[in-house]
Amino acid sequence: RGPGARCSAMASTSMATGPARATSLARSSLPRARCASSAVTATRAARIPRSSHRTSRAHRAGLRGDLLWMRAGATDGAEEPRSTVTPVEDVAPDADEPAGGIVGWWRDYNARAKDMASQIKALGLAGFTAYGIFNTAYYTLAFTTAWSIRSVPSNIGIAATWRIAGEVMALVWAGSQVTKLARAGMALALAPKIDGFMNQWSEKWGKSKEFIFVGITLGCFLGSAAFFAVLIVLKAQFA
Protein backbone atom coordinates (compact mmCIF):
# COMPACT_ATOMS: atom_id res chain seq x y z
CA ARG A 1 0.00 0.00 0.00
CA GLY A 2 1.05 3.64 -0.57
CA PRO A 3 2.14 6.14 2.07
CA GLY A 4 -1.27 7.81 2.08
CA ALA A 5 -3.12 4.54 2.84
CA ARG A 6 -0.77 3.69 5.66
CA CYS A 7 -1.21 7.11 7.22
CA SER A 8 -5.06 6.82 6.97
CA ALA A 9 -4.94 3.44 8.69
CA MET A 10 -2.85 4.81 11.52
CA ALA A 11 -5.25 7.72 11.98
CA SER A 12 -8.34 5.46 12.12
CA THR A 13 -6.68 3.14 14.64
CA SER A 14 -5.77 6.05 16.85
CA MET A 15 -9.35 7.38 16.85
CA ALA A 16 -10.79 3.91 17.78
CA THR A 17 -8.68 3.56 20.92
CA GLY A 18 -10.32 6.49 22.74
CA PRO A 19 -9.00 8.74 25.49
CA ALA A 20 -7.11 5.92 27.17
CA ARG A 21 -4.56 5.93 24.42
CA ALA A 22 -3.86 9.68 24.48
CA THR A 23 -0.32 9.19 25.60
CA SER A 24 0.45 6.73 22.83
CA LEU A 25 -1.16 9.11 20.31
CA ALA A 26 1.14 11.89 21.48
CA ARG A 27 4.08 9.57 21.09
CA SER A 28 2.95 8.56 17.61
CA SER A 29 2.55 12.18 16.40
CA LEU A 30 6.09 12.20 14.94
CA PRO A 31 5.51 9.10 12.75
CA ARG A 32 2.20 10.57 11.59
CA ALA A 33 3.97 13.82 10.56
CA ARG A 34 6.51 11.81 8.64
CA CYS A 35 3.74 9.88 6.96
CA ALA A 36 1.99 13.13 6.03
CA SER A 37 5.19 14.48 4.54
CA SER A 38 5.66 11.26 2.62
CA ALA A 39 2.11 11.51 1.36
CA VAL A 40 2.65 15.06 0.12
CA THR A 41 5.85 14.02 -1.59
CA ALA A 42 4.12 11.09 -3.23
CA THR A 43 1.28 13.38 -4.42
CA ARG A 44 3.75 15.86 -5.96
CA ALA A 45 5.68 13.06 -7.61
CA ALA A 46 2.42 11.74 -9.06
CA ARG A 47 1.68 15.15 -10.58
CA ILE A 48 5.08 15.33 -12.40
CA PRO A 49 4.53 14.24 -16.00
CA ARG A 50 6.29 11.18 -17.23
CA SER A 51 8.01 13.16 -19.94
CA SER A 52 10.26 14.80 -17.31
CA HIS A 53 11.26 11.36 -16.04
CA ARG A 54 12.02 10.37 -19.56
CA THR A 55 14.07 13.53 -20.04
CA SER A 56 16.13 12.91 -16.91
CA ARG A 57 16.63 9.31 -17.92
CA ALA A 58 17.75 10.38 -21.37
CA HIS A 59 20.12 12.91 -19.82
CA ARG A 60 21.64 10.28 -17.55
CA ALA A 61 21.97 7.94 -20.50
CA GLY A 62 23.75 10.66 -22.47
CA LEU A 63 26.18 11.24 -19.62
CA ARG A 64 26.88 7.50 -19.43
CA GLY A 65 27.50 7.45 -23.18
CA ASP A 66 29.93 10.38 -22.97
CA LEU A 67 31.81 8.67 -20.15
CA LEU A 68 32.04 5.42 -22.10
CA TRP A 69 33.21 7.29 -25.21
CA MET A 70 35.94 9.07 -23.25
CA ARG A 71 37.14 5.75 -21.82
CA ALA A 72 37.09 4.14 -25.23
CA GLY A 73 39.00 7.07 -26.72
CA ALA A 74 41.69 6.81 -24.07
CA THR A 75 42.21 3.12 -24.86
CA ASP A 76 41.71 3.12 -28.65
CA GLY A 77 43.71 6.31 -29.33
CA ALA A 78 40.68 8.36 -30.39
CA GLU A 79 40.98 12.08 -30.63
CA GLU A 80 40.50 13.77 -27.28
CA PRO A 81 37.79 16.43 -27.01
CA ARG A 82 39.13 19.93 -27.46
CA SER A 83 39.45 22.14 -24.44
CA THR A 84 37.04 25.03 -24.21
CA VAL A 85 39.45 27.09 -22.12
CA THR A 86 40.68 30.08 -24.06
CA PRO A 87 44.49 30.13 -24.11
CA VAL A 88 46.10 33.14 -22.55
CA GLU A 89 48.01 35.13 -25.12
CA ASP A 90 51.50 36.33 -24.39
CA VAL A 91 51.51 39.91 -23.29
CA ALA A 92 53.62 42.10 -25.52
CA PRO A 93 56.47 43.86 -23.74
CA ASP A 94 55.86 47.44 -22.81
CA ALA A 95 57.19 50.01 -25.35
CA ASP A 96 58.49 52.11 -22.51
CA GLU A 97 60.46 49.27 -20.97
CA PRO A 98 64.20 49.90 -21.51
CA ALA A 99 65.92 47.43 -23.81
CA GLY A 100 69.36 46.05 -23.08
CA GLY A 101 72.53 45.99 -25.12
CA ILE A 102 73.34 48.36 -27.96
CA VAL A 103 69.67 49.12 -28.67
CA GLY A 104 69.06 50.28 -25.11
CA TRP A 105 72.24 52.36 -25.11
CA TRP A 106 71.32 54.02 -28.42
CA ARG A 107 67.79 54.76 -27.22
CA ASP A 108 69.07 56.36 -24.04
CA TYR A 109 71.69 58.28 -26.03
CA ASN A 110 69.08 59.75 -28.37
CA ALA A 111 66.82 60.67 -25.47
CA ARG A 112 69.64 62.57 -23.79
CA ALA A 113 70.59 64.26 -27.06
CA LYS A 114 67.00 65.42 -27.60
CA ASP A 115 66.90 66.79 -24.08
CA MET A 116 70.11 68.76 -24.66
CA ALA A 117 68.78 70.00 -28.01
CA SER A 118 65.71 71.39 -26.26
CA GLN A 119 67.97 73.15 -23.76
CA ILE A 120 70.04 74.66 -26.58
CA LYS A 121 66.85 75.84 -28.28
CA ALA A 122 65.74 77.49 -25.03
CA LEU A 123 68.97 79.53 -24.98
CA GLY A 124 68.03 81.20 -28.24
CA LEU A 125 70.57 82.59 -30.69
CA ALA A 126 73.46 82.10 -28.30
CA GLY A 127 72.77 78.36 -28.04
CA PHE A 128 72.46 77.90 -31.82
CA THR A 129 75.64 79.91 -32.40
CA ALA A 130 77.64 77.89 -29.89
CA TYR A 131 76.41 74.59 -31.34
CA GLY A 132 77.22 75.76 -34.89
CA ILE A 133 80.76 76.69 -33.88
CA PHE A 134 81.39 73.23 -32.38
CA ASN A 135 79.83 71.58 -35.44
CA THR A 136 82.18 73.48 -37.71
CA ALA A 137 85.16 72.57 -35.58
CA TYR A 138 84.20 68.88 -35.56
CA TYR A 139 83.60 68.57 -39.31
CA THR A 140 86.79 70.46 -40.14
CA LEU A 141 88.95 68.34 -37.88
CA ALA A 142 87.26 65.02 -38.72
CA PHE A 143 87.27 65.54 -42.50
CA THR A 144 90.85 66.72 -42.53
CA THR A 145 91.97 63.63 -40.59
CA ALA A 146 89.92 61.18 -42.67
CA TRP A 147 90.90 62.79 -45.97
CA SER A 148 94.58 62.68 -45.13
CA ILE A 149 94.31 58.94 -44.40
CA ARG A 150 92.17 58.10 -47.43
CA SER A 151 94.30 57.13 -50.42
CA VAL A 152 93.29 58.37 -53.86
CA PRO A 153 94.56 56.68 -57.06
CA SER A 154 96.61 58.87 -59.38
CA ASN A 155 95.20 60.27 -62.60
CA ILE A 156 91.54 59.56 -61.76
CA GLY A 157 90.38 63.08 -62.43
CA ILE A 158 88.82 65.78 -60.33
CA ALA A 159 85.26 64.36 -60.59
CA ALA A 160 86.29 60.96 -59.20
CA THR A 161 88.19 62.70 -56.42
CA TRP A 162 85.07 64.62 -55.43
CA ARG A 163 83.12 61.36 -55.40
CA ILE A 164 85.64 59.83 -53.02
CA ALA A 165 85.43 62.97 -50.89
CA GLY A 166 81.67 62.46 -50.67
CA GLU A 167 82.21 58.95 -49.30
CA VAL A 168 84.62 60.33 -46.71
CA MET A 169 82.11 63.01 -45.72
CA ALA A 170 79.44 60.31 -45.22
CA LEU A 171 81.73 58.57 -42.73
CA VAL A 172 82.37 61.88 -40.99
CA TRP A 173 78.62 62.47 -40.71
CA ALA A 174 78.16 58.99 -39.15
CA GLY A 175 80.79 59.90 -36.59
CA SER A 176 78.97 63.15 -35.83
CA GLN A 177 75.93 61.15 -34.67
CA VAL A 178 78.09 59.48 -32.03
CA THR A 179 79.73 62.72 -30.87
CA LYS A 180 76.49 64.70 -30.89
CA LEU A 181 76.07 64.48 -27.13
CA ALA A 182 79.57 65.81 -26.44
CA ARG A 183 79.14 68.75 -28.82
CA ALA A 184 75.75 69.60 -27.32
CA GLY A 185 77.21 69.57 -23.82
CA MET A 186 80.08 71.88 -24.82
CA ALA A 187 77.62 74.19 -26.57
CA LEU A 188 75.53 74.45 -23.41
CA ALA A 189 78.65 75.32 -21.44
CA LEU A 190 79.82 77.92 -23.99
CA ALA A 191 76.44 79.53 -24.70
CA PRO A 192 76.54 82.10 -21.84
CA LYS A 193 79.93 83.41 -23.02
CA ILE A 194 78.76 83.51 -26.65
CA ASP A 195 75.71 85.50 -25.52
CA GLY A 196 77.97 88.00 -23.75
CA PHE A 197 80.15 88.41 -26.86
CA MET A 198 77.13 88.87 -29.11
CA ASN A 199 75.78 91.59 -26.81
CA GLN A 200 79.13 93.40 -26.86
CA TRP A 201 79.40 93.19 -30.66
CA SER A 202 75.82 94.37 -31.02
CA GLU A 203 76.51 97.46 -28.91
CA LYS A 204 79.87 98.14 -30.57
CA TRP A 205 78.75 97.82 -34.18
CA GLY A 206 75.15 98.92 -33.74
CA LYS A 207 73.80 95.70 -35.24
CA SER A 208 71.16 93.33 -33.93
CA LYS A 209 71.96 89.92 -32.50
CA GLU A 210 70.14 88.30 -35.42
CA PHE A 211 72.51 90.00 -37.86
CA ILE A 212 75.51 88.80 -35.88
CA PHE A 213 74.10 85.27 -35.77
CA VAL A 214 73.67 85.18 -39.56
CA GLY A 215 77.18 86.50 -40.06
CA ILE A 216 78.75 83.85 -37.80
CA THR A 217 76.71 81.06 -39.41
CA LEU A 218 77.66 82.06 -42.98
CA GLY A 219 81.27 82.50 -41.95
CA CYS A 220 81.45 78.98 -40.47
CA PHE A 221 79.70 77.34 -43.43
CA LEU A 222 81.56 79.15 -46.23
CA GLY A 223 84.90 78.93 -44.47
CA SER A 224 84.67 75.15 -43.92
CA ALA A 225 83.39 74.58 -47.48
CA ALA A 226 86.29 76.54 -48.95
CA PHE A 227 88.76 74.65 -46.79
CA PHE A 228 87.34 71.28 -47.89
CA ALA A 229 87.50 72.30 -51.54
CA VAL A 230 91.17 73.24 -51.22
CA LEU A 231 91.98 69.88 -49.62
CA ILE A 232 90.15 67.94 -52.34
CA VAL A 233 91.75 69.82 -55.24
CA LEU A 234 95.23 69.51 -53.76
CA LYS A 235 94.85 65.77 -53.33
CA ALA A 236 93.51 65.40 -56.89
CA GLN A 237 96.51 67.28 -58.29
CA PHE A 238 99.27 65.73 -56.19
CA ALA A 239 97.95 62.20 -55.59
N, C-alpha and C positions, 0 to 999 in steps of 0.2 A: 504493500500500500504506500501511497505518497505521503509527504510530510504533512499536508493539510489534513488527511484522514486520521493520521496518528494523533495530531493535536486535537481534533474534534473528539476522538475517543477518550483522550485524557481529560478533556473538559467535562464530558458527560459523566465519567466515573467519579470525578471530584464532586459534582453536584449531587449525585446519588448518595453519597456517604453521610451528608448532613453536617450539623454543627460539631459533632464529635471529632470530625477529622479536620478541624480548622488549622491545627498545628501542622499537619502533614501537607495541607494545601499551601500553607505559607512556605513550607520547605520546598514544595514542588513548583513554586512560581518561577524560579530561574530556568528549569527545563521547559516550562510552557513558553517563556519569552524566547528561548532559543528555537523552539518549534515554530513560533509565530514568525520569527525572522527567516527561518528556513522556508516557511510557506510563502512569504513575500518574495523571497529570492526565486523560488520555483515558479511563482506566477509571472515575474518579470522575464525569466528565461523562456517561459512558454510563449510570451508575447513577441520575442525576438524572431523575426522571419528566418526561415531555413536558408535563405540565400546568403545571409551573413555568415552562417556556419560554413556554408560551402565556400564562401570567399576566404575565410580564415584557413579552412583546410587547404584550399588551393595555394594560399600564400605560404603555408608551412611546407607544402609539397615543393613549391618553387625554391624555397630556401634549402630544402634537402637536396634538390637537384643541383643547385649551385655549389653546395659543399662537395657532393660527389664529383662534379666536373672539375673542381679545383684539385681534389685528390688524384683524379685520373690524369690531369694535366701535369701534376708534379711527378707522376711515375712514368707516363708515356712520353714526356718531353714536349707537351703541348705548349703553345704560346701563353705566357702568363698575362693576366688582364693588366691593362695599362693603368698606371697610377693617375688618380685625378688631382693630385697635389701639384699645384703650379710651381715649377722650379724657380728658385730665387736667382735673379740675374745678378751678375757681378756689377758692383757699383763702380762707375768710372771714377778715376782719381780726380780730385779737385784741381781746377785750373790754377788756383792760387797756391797750391802746395809746391814748395821749392823742390826743383829737380836736382839731382846730384851730378857730379862729374863736370865735364866741360860745358854742358848745356846750362846747368845751374849757375856756373861761374859767369858765363856770357850773359845770362838773363840778369843777374845781379849787377854786372858791369854796366849794361845798358840802362838799367834803372837809375844807377848812381850818376851816369852821364847825363840822363835827362833831367835829373834833379839839379845838377850843376848848371845845365843850359838854362833852366828856368831862373836860377839865381843870376846868371850873367845877363839875361834879358831884363831882369828887374833893375839892374844897375844902369840901364840905358846906354847912351852912346859911349860912355867910358868902358863899359863891359865889352861891347862889340869891338871897340878899338883895340883893347888889350888882347882879346882872343884873336883878332886878325893879325896882330903883330906876331904872336906866338905861332900862328899857322904859317905865316910867311917864313919865319925862322926855321920851322921844322921842314917844310918842303924844300927850302933852299939847301939846307944841310943834308937832308936825306937824298935828294936827287943828285947832288954833287958827289956824294959818297958812292951811290949805286952806279952812277954813270962812269965814274972813274974805274970801277971794277969791271963793268960790262965791256967785253971785247967786241969790237966791230970789224968785220972783214974789210980788207983794203979794196978800193976801187968798186964799191957797191953803189955809189951815187948818193946825192944828198937826200933824195926821197926815201930810199931804203934806210938811211940813217935816222931820219925823222920817225919812221915806223918803229925802229928799234927803241927810240927814245920814248915813244908812246907806251911800249911794253914796260919799260923801266918805270915810267910815271904811274902805271897801273899798280905795280908792286909798291911804290911809295905810298899811293893812296890806301892800299890794304894795310900798310903799317900805320897810317894815320888813324885808322879805326881802333887800333890797339892802344895808341898813345893819346887818344882823345881825352881820357880822364885826367892825365897829367897836365896837358895843355889847358884844360878848363880850370884845374886847380890853380895853376900859375896865373891865369888870367884873372881869377877872382882875387888873388893876392895883389896883383899889380893894378887893378882897376882904380882904387882910390888915388894912387899917384898919377895915373893917366888923367883922371878927372881934374886933379889940381893943375897939371900942365895945360890941359885944354882950356881951363878957365884963365890961366895966365896969358896964353897965346890969344885968346879971344879979347881980353882987355888991351893987350899990347897992339894987336893989329886991327882991332875994331871989327872983327868978323865974328859971326855966330859959331856956336859949337858944331852945328850941322855942317857948315862949310869946312871947318877944320877936320871933321870926321871924313867927309868925302875926299878931301885932299890926302889924308893919310892912307885911306883905302886904295885910291888910285895909285899912289906912290908905291905901296907894297906890291900891288898886282903887276903894274907895268915894270917895276924894277926887277921882280923875280922872273917875269916872262923874258925880259931882255937878257938877263943873266943866263937863263936856260938856253936861249937861242945861240948865244955866243959859245957855250959849251958844246952844243950839238954841231955847229958849223966847224969849230976847231977840230973836233974828233973826226968829222967826215973828211976834212982836208988832210989831216996828219995821221990817219989811222994806218 
